[in-house]
Amino acid sequence: MSSIASSPALFPSSRIAVSLLFLVNGFTVGSWAPMIPEFKARLGLSEATLGLMILAFGVGSLVAMPLVGMVIARAGSRVIVRLMALALSVALFMLLHLPGVWFAAMMMFVTGGLVGGMDVAMNANAVSVERDMRRAIMSSCHGFWSLGGFLGAGLGGLVIGRFGGEAHVLMVTALSVGLVAAAWMITFDDSAAHVEGEGKPKAALPRELLPWLIGAMALACMIPEGAVLDWGALYLRQELGADIALSGFGFAAFSATMAVMRFAGDGVRNRFGAVRTLRVSCLFAGAGLAIAALAPNAPLAIAGFAIAGLGVANLVPIMFSAAGNLPGHAPGVAISVATFMGYSGILFAPSLIGFIAEHTGFAPIFFTLALIFVAVFAGAGLGRHADGVKG
């Protein structure tokens, strides 16, 4: 039975605030996707140059994550998550209006830093809210991120098509600033906890390895997510004969089940505990990817991706919650390690997968990724720290 007790207030203002911050981050990232063609055309970028721009975004994220983690370890997450959310709200507007390729490249780096740094800060704030509520909320927070990404991408295409890119970026900025304003005064203040913890002794060396072990598990969980995102459609089309319309349903099915399960995941974790939830999730994730890899046709492979989404949904939220509750570690530092390693998988693994797939095809790769969850299953005991939520 989980050690996380029930709380009389399921939706205190602090939980609403951090959920809104996750929504803003996901909405901004989702809104960027439909902007890319106009961004490329306005600056006259080649595909190669655009690829370097996107790489700058990823590098900015990875640079910011540990820096933000150090700030949170000293002062808490409230101030920095609010400031980064506000800056991110206007970042896409700046990207669309800065003159010249070099200014745009620098802004891509900054925007990536804001996305990645805010990711660390909002996860740290969510951990603090979990402690205050004495119950899990991390999965639903990530569900709001997924919802924001869906709304950003979906609304973006519609608004750009009907009203143009300028109207779209103004809409994104206005909505994002409005959501940040709604969360501003009610964001949970965890600064006192960090000040009180300054005098605590540092963890022994074996404990210093724990954030990296949890980060490695997050990496293992996020590589398959990036693989389905970047290569799922190509696998369905090239190796299983799906048409263009059907090939897009692979990641759509994966995303849909993942989003639904993230909103349900907190209740599952509160009832059964993080370790059991991790293990069952690994079984679903591994089985789903194995089905997709061995499927003789596209519909069965899509069903496999949907099953995998159910499993992957709660793995990373539990890993982040576990990192934020490691005894003897500042939550911001431990979470920055987990996010740094996890998002490295999404940023860099897909290119390696593409290189390997040229020689092997995608089916063996998806089957190999399914086997990764055996290792995560074996290390699921580390998830017990996610249940160590204490007020």
Long-range contacts (C-beta under 8 A, 24 or more apart in sequence): 1-273, 2-136, 2-269, 2-270, 2-271, 2-272, 2-273, 2-274, 2-387, 3-273, 3-387, 3-388, 3-389, 4-130, 4-134, 4-135, 4-136, 4-269, 4-270, 4-387, 4-389, 5-134, 5-135, 6-134, 6-135, 6-270, 7-133, 7-134, 7-135, 9-133, 12-129, 12-132, 12-133, 13-186, 14-129, 14-132, 14-133, 14-186, 14-187, 14-188, 15-129, 15-133, 15-137, 16-183, 16-186, 17-182, 17-183, 17-186, 17-187, 17-188, 18-122, 18-125, 18-126, 18-129, 18-137, 18-141, 18-183, 18-187, 18-188, 19-140, 19-141, 19-144, 20-144, 20-179, 20-180, 20-182, 20-183, 21-81, 21-85, 21-118, 21-122, 21-125, 21-180, 21-183, 21-187, 22-122, 22-126, 22-141, 22-142, 22-144, 22-145, 22-148, 23-144, 23-145, 23-147, 23-148, 23-179, 24-85, 24-88, 24-89, 24-148, 24-176, 24-179, 24-180, 24-183, 25-85, 25-88, 25-115, 25-118, 25-119, 25-122, 25-145, 25-148, 26-144, 26-145, 26-146, 26-147, 26-148, 26-149, 26-150, 26-152, 27-148, 27-149, 27-151, 27-152, 27-172, 27-175, 27-176, 27-179, 28-88, 28-89, 28-91, 28-92, 28-115, 28-148, 28-152, 28-172, 28-176, 29-115, 29-148, 29-149, 29-152, 30-148, 30-149, 30-150, 30-151, 30-152, 30-153, 30-154, 30-156, 31-92, 31-152, 31-153, 31-155, 31-156, 31-168, 31-172, 32-92, 32-152, 33-152, 33-153, 33-156, 34-153, 34-156, 34-157, 34-160, 34-168, 35-92, 35-95, 35-96, 35-156, 35-160, 35-165, 35-168, 35-169, 38-96, 38-160, 38-165, 39-95, 39-96, 39-104, 42-96, 43-100, 43-101, 43-104, 45-101, 49-101, 52-105, 53-104, 53-105, 53-108, 54-108, 56-105, 56-108, 56-109, 56-112, 57-108, 57-109, 57-111, 57-112, 57-115, 58-112, 58-347, 58-348, 59-109, 59-112, 60-108, 60-109, 60-110, 60-111, 60-112, 60-113, 60-114, 60-115, 60-116, 61-112, 61-113, 61-115, 61-116, 61-117, 61-119, 61-343, 61-347, 62-116, 62-340, 62-343, 62-344, 62-347, 63-113, 63-116, 64-112, 64-113, 64-114, 64-116, 64-117, 64-120, 65-116, 65-117, 65-119, 65-120, 65-336, 65-339, 65-340, 65-343, 66-333, 66-336, 66-337, 66-340, 67-117, 68-116, 68-117, 68-118, 68-120, 68-121, 68-332, 68-336, 69-120, 69-124, 69-330, 69-332, 69-333, 69-334, 69-335, 69-336, 69-337, 70-332, 70-333, 70-336, 71-332, 72-120, 72-121, 72-124, 72-194, 72-330, 72-331, 72-332, 72-333, 72-335, 72-336, 73-194, 73-330, 73-331, 73-332, 73-333, 74-194, 75-191, 75-194, 76-128, 76-189, 76-190, 76-191, 76-192, 76-193, 76-194, 77-121, 77-122, 77-124, 77-125, 77-128, 77-190, 77-331, 77-332, 78-125, 78-187, 78-188, 78-189, 78-190, 78-191, 79-191, 80-117, 80-121, 81-118, 81-121, 81-122, 81-124, 81-125, 81-187, 82-180, 82-183, 82-184, 82-187, 84-114, 84-117, 84-118, 84-121, 85-118, 85-122, 85-176, 85-180, 85-183, 86-177, 86-180, 87-114, 88-114, 88-115, 88-118, 88-176, 89-173, 89-176, 89-177, 89-180, 90-173, 90-176, 90-177, 92-169, 92-172, 92-173, 93-169, 93-170, 93-172, 93-173, 96-165, 96-166, 96-169, 116-339, 116-343, 119-339, 119-343, 120-332, 120-335, 120-336, 120-339, 121-332, 123-320, 123-324, 123-335, 123-339, 124-190, 124-324, 124-331, 124-332, 124-335, 125-187, 125-188, 125-190, 126-320, 126-321, 126-324, 127-320, 127-321, 127-324, 127-325, 127-331, 127-335, 128-188, 128-190, 128-193, 128-324, 128-331, 129-188, 130-321, 130-324, 130-389, 131-193, 131-325, 131-389, 131-390, 131-391, 132-188, 132-391, 133-389, 134-389, 134-390, 134-391, 135-266, 135-270, 135-389, 136-265, 136-266, 136-269, 136-270, 136-274, 136-321, 136-386, 136-389, 137-266, 138-266, 138-317, 138-318, 138-320, 138-321, 138-386, 139-261, 139-262, 139-263, 139-264, 139-265, 139-266, 139-269, 139-313, 139-314, 139-317, 139-318, 140-262, 140-263, 140-265, 140-266, 141-317, 142-262, 142-313, 142-316, 142-317, 143-259, 143-262, 143-263, 143-265, 146-255, 146-258, 146-259, 146-262, 147-259, 150-255, 150-259, 194-330, 197-330, 200-328, 201-328, 202-328, 203-326, 203-327, 203-328, 203-329, 204-328, 207-326, 207-327, 207-328, 207-329, 210-326, 210-329, 210-334, 210-382, 210-385, 211-323, 211-326, 211-329, 211-333, 211-334, 211-337, 211-338, 212-337, 212-341, 213-379, 213-382, 214-319, 214-322, 214-323, 214-326, 214-334, 214-337, 214-338, 214-382, 214-385, 215-323, 215-337, 215-338, 215-340, 215-341, 215-342, 216-341, 217-315, 217-319, 217-376, 217-379, 217-382, 218-315, 218-316, 218-319, 218-320, 218-323, 218-338, 218-339, 218-341, 218-342, 218-345, 219-341, 219-342, 219-344, 219-345, 220-345, 220-372, 220-373, 220-375, 220-376, 221-285, 221-312, 221-315, 221-316, 221-319, 221-342, 221-373, 221-376, 222-316, 222-342, 222-343, 222-345, 222-346, 223-345, 223-346, 223-349, 223-369, 223-372, 224-285, 224-289, 224-308, 224-312, 224-369, 224-370, 224-372, 224-373, 225-254, 225-312, 225-346, 226-345, 226-346, 226-347, 226-349, 226-350, 227-349, 227-350, 227-353, 227-365, 227-366, 227-369, 228-254, 228-305, 228-308, 229-346, 229-350, 230-350, 230-353, 230-354, 231-350, 231-353, 231-354, 231-357, 231-362, 231-365, 232-305, 234-362, 235-292, 235-301, 235-362, 235-363, 235-366, 236-298, 236-301, 236-302, 238-362, 239-361, 239-362, 239-363, 240-295, 240-296, 240-297, 240-298, 240-301, 241-297, 241-298, 242-298, 246-298, 246-299, 246-302, 247-298, 249-302, 250-292, 250-301, 250-302, 250-305, 251-305, 253-302, 253-303, 253-305, 253-306, 253-309, 254-305, 254-306, 254-308, 254-309, 254-312, 255-309, 256-306, 256-309, 257-306, 257-307, 257-309, 257-310, 257-313, 258-309, 258-310, 258-312, 258-313, 259-313, 260-313, 261-309, 261-310, 261-313, 261-314, 262-313, 262-314, 262-317, 265-313, 265-314, 265-317, 268-314, 269-314, 269-318, 269-386, 273-384, 273-387, 274-318, 274-321, 274-322, 274-383, 274-384, 274-385, 274-386, 274-387, 275-380, 275-381, 275-383, 275-384, 275-387, 277-314, 277-318, 277-383, 278-314, 278-315, 278-318, 278-376, 278-377, 278-380, 278-383, 279-377, 279-380, 280-311, 281-310, 281-311, 281-312, 281-313, 281-314, 281-315, 281-318, 282-311, 282-315, 282-373, 282-374, 282-376, 282-377, 282-380, 283-311, 283-373, 283-377, 284-308, 284-310, 284-311, 285-310, 285-311, 285-312, 285-315, 285-370, 285-373, 286-311, 286-370, 286-371, 286-372, 286-373, 286-374, 286-377, 287-311, 287-370, 288-370, 289-366, 289-367, 289-369, 289-370, 289-373, 290-366, 290-367, 290-370, 292-366, 293-363, 293-364, 293-365, 293-366, 293-367, 293-370, 294-363, 294-367, 311-373, 315-376, 316-342, 318-383, 318-386, 319-383, 319-386, 321-385, 321-386, 321-389, 322-382, 322-383, 322-384, 322-385, 322-386, 323-385, 325-385, 325-386, 325-388, 325-389, 326-385, 327-385, 327-388
